[in-house]
């Protein structure tokens, strides 16, 4: 395997095989244009889309892609995490798409843990839930 092939395989493994779709649909482009703070999305067509208007670096967008990939995996697996969300986490997600969707709030907490995003403010129990979820896949 060449170094390039190995790098592509590692990236694909981290993204659970979900592709990054470069071309945005008009509604997606408008959404990202209006919301540059939203760095990426697990799209309805099971692809990862990244915000071209985001101020994040390529390395940071790579972490966003990992975050969205595990969200797609959880969606595909119909995984409903079973743990308590802390009051700090509820407050953090207030006013977001996750505020009234406990399942997706829990999934995004786990996805942020997976991608190394400390904004998840994850508890040891939540980190353990992610480990257990990922270990079932092997």
Secondary structure, DSSP 8 states (H G I E B T S, - for coil): --HHHHHHHHHHHHTTT--B--S--HHHHHHHHH-TT--EEE-TTS-EEE-TT----HHHHHHHHHHHHHHHHHHHHT----S---HHHHHHTTTSTTTT-HHHHHHHHHHHHHHT-GGG---HHHHHHHHHHHHTT-
